[in-house]
Structures are given as C-alpha cells and as structure tokens.
C-alpha cells in the first residue's frame, strides 16, 4: 500500500511499519512550503493510526534532506524587495517572520512528538532542518554516504534552529555540539558513528534493509511497552534529578506490568514459545 503525495510518500512495506519518504529528489529533498505544510497532516494521521507501530523516515534519491529550499525562499521574496523599493511590507515585520519561523520549526516538533518510534534512515546529506529531523528521531542509521551539516550559520543565521541547540548536546555532549554549531563543518558518516550521533553505519544499498530490521525488532515487543519506553526516555532526558527519573520509571513499570501483554510475555518465556501480543 502506498500513498503518493507531491512531497511526502507513505508506504507500508510490512504490517506495522510505515516508511515516510521525503520526495523531492531533484532538490535533495529540500523543504519547500508544500512539504512543510504536509508534515502535520501526514504525521498526524500516522500518530492516530493504531496499525502503525514504527515509522522509518528517509529521503528519495541521493539525499536525506538538504534543509530549507533556498531557491524556494528566494522565489517568495517580497515584490518590493525585488524592485529595489526599500520601504518595508507588513508581511516583512518581526511578527510575520516569527510566524514563518515557528511554522518551519514545528515540523521538527511534529517528528519529536510522534508516539511511535521513528527510525531515521539517513542517505546522503542531512542539512539544517534535515539534520534536526534526524536528531528528533529515536534511532538514527546512516548510509556510508551520509553527511550532517548545521548549515544556517554559514548563511548568517543562528546555528541553533529547529531544536538543534536542545537535541545535539543531548546526543553528542555540549563540547562537540558547540563546535558543530559554531563552525558549521560537515560530519561524515564515520565520525557521526564515532561521536554517537548515529547508531550504525551501513553500505548505501543496505540502509533500508537495516532500518526495516530494526523496525522488526521493535515490533517483536509489546506495543504499550514500546510506547511507554519511548515516553520515559524522552521525559527523563529532562528529569531534574535521578530521584525524579526513578519515580517516573517506577510508575511506568507498574502500569506496563499490569497489561495482558506482560503476562503473555512471561508465560511465553516459561513455555519457550514466541509470545502473541494483542496490545492490551
């Protein structure tokens, strides 16, 4: 089953798995207005779909996502600017620009808020918001061709955009995050694996197989346990103390331990057979 869209493609390669592909290969899947607008609809539908257990996020062609489409940004430049008129437009003030920035960064928040685990299968360049998108995912697998760029600082903008200043130090530590955000230098796949930015690097032709294998391993676990593990992990990244983290873990462990799936897992283990999980 596949849903064809102008900018996003959603496929179901196997039961429980959805593959979301950024679908502008001619622009290295750079984000234009249509793509940004499609994100909340597509991901909102997946979030509400009980048959969707794991999402794999990748890019069509030879790139994951090159960030904001600068060509598209130039095309929407205000007419008075193109004509050399220095007089400002109401649509160029800080309020309008803030709304535009919030709409753009919301797509990263959309990825981050998904209840299902998201596996980023990073093929080629992941720059700017594309880089942030991988960081907002739960698992990152990289093709040997993968490259990660901060990008914005090279354009005279802050390197901290789309949640990068929050997500990057949590993945690679503050020292490395400062360096990458301030220099904007590219990180290749080998370095990304070495510093913990990605879990694994595989040959380009094996990337989707590796992502689907990881998805199947997640699917082998009870749905509620998976969802609550993801929730605990993200919440405890911001836990104010060790004691607060333990408190949340204890409550979650009690809830998951009361499910039918937990009982089934224990019986199946004792009987040396595969479990049959129902999501209850």
C-alpha positions, -999 to +999 in steps of 0.1 A: +000+000+000+013+034-008+001+070-006+015+092-034+020+128-025+038+157-042+063+160-014+059+131+010+054+094+002+040+069+027+044+032+022+036+001+042+063-025+034+052-048+062+024-049+088+030-024+115+057-004+096+053+028+077+081+043+055+078+080+051+100+093+022+107+129+016+100+131-021+118+159-038+149+141-051+157+168-077+162+193-048+179+168-024+145+168-006+149+204+005+119+217+023+095+239+004+062+253+015+042+223+003+065+199+022+063+219+055+025+220+052+023+183+045+041+172+076+014+178+103-012+161+081+008+130+072+024+126+107-009+134+124-026+106+105+002+082+114+001+091+150-036+083+152-032+050+133-032+021+157-019-002+130+012+019+127+038+007+152+071+020+138+079+048+113+110+048+091+119+083+078+142+086+048+147+106+016+142+098-021+173+098-043+208+106-032+200+129-002+180+127+031+170+164+034+190+195+024+171+217+048+152+248+037+149+251-001+168+284-006+157+286-042+121+285-030+129+310-003+142+334-029+111+329-050+088+341-023+108+372-016+086+403-014+079+421-047+091+455-033+124+439-024+129+426-060+121+460-074+146+477-052+120+495-030+134+499+005+100+505+020+090+476+042+059+455+037+036+445+066+045+409+057+082+415+064+080+426+100+091+406+130+057+392+138+053+378+103+088+364+103+083+348+137+052+331+125+071+318+094+099+305+116+075+288+140+057+271+111+091+259+098+104+246+132+070+230+140+078+202+116+107+191+138+084+193+168+059+171+149+086+144+144+096+147+180+061+143+193+052+111+174+041+084+198+056+057+176+094+051+175+109+068+145+140+054+127+158+079+106+175+061+076+199+089+066+210+086+030+233+114+018+231+150+030+211+159+062+215+196+065+198+223+086+163+212+094+171+179+078+198+174+103+174+185+131+148+160+118+173+131+123+180+143+158+143+144+166+140+108+156+146+080+181+171+059+162+195+071+135+210+047+110+234+062+084+244+051+049+281+054+042+272+085+020+255+103+049+267+138+057+254+160+085+256+199+084+243+227+106+242+250+076+224+280+090+254+297+105+270+297+070+241+319+059+245+345+086+218+329+108+220+313+142+233+277+142+207+269+168+175+264+149+147+238+147+156+224+182+193+217+173+206+236+204+185+213+225+189+180+207+225+180+196+242+183+231+220+155+244+233+132+216+270+142+214+277+163+245+280+200+249+316+204+238+311+187+204+277+204+200+293+239+205+319+231+179+295+218+153+270+246+158+297+274+157+317+261+128+290+246+106+315+220+094+301+188+079+302+155+098+306+124+077+291+090+085+322+075+101+325+105+125+288+105+132+291+069+144+322+076+164+307+105+184+273+087+189+253+108+166+241+076+148+238+041+160+253+024+130+267+030+095+260+006+067+267+005+029+242+026+010+225-003-006+219-019+028+204+011+045+167+003+041+172-033+050+190-023+082+161+002+090+135-025+084+154-050+105+155-025+134+118-019+130+110-056+131+130-059+164+108-031+179+077-048+166+086-080+184+080-062+217+046-053+232+031-021+218+023-004+251+058-013+265+074+002+234+053+034+236+060+039+273+097+032+269+099+060+243+080+083+266+101+076+296+133+081+277+124+115+263+109+127+296+139+116+316+164+134+293+149+165+311+145+149+345+155+174+373+171+147+393+179+110+395+151+106+420+126+121+396+137+098+369+133+068+391+099+079+402+087+081+366+103+047+358+086+031+388+051+044+378+056+032+342+069-002+353+038-007+374+015+003+345+032-019+319+034-048+344-004-048+347-010-054+310-022-087+294+009-085+271+032-085+301+015-117+314+017-132+279+054-124+276+062-142+309+041-172+301+056-175+266+091-172+281+083-200+306+068-222+278+097-214+254+075-202+226+070-169+207+046-145+225+013-134+209+009-098+218-025-081+215-017-045+226-038-050+258 
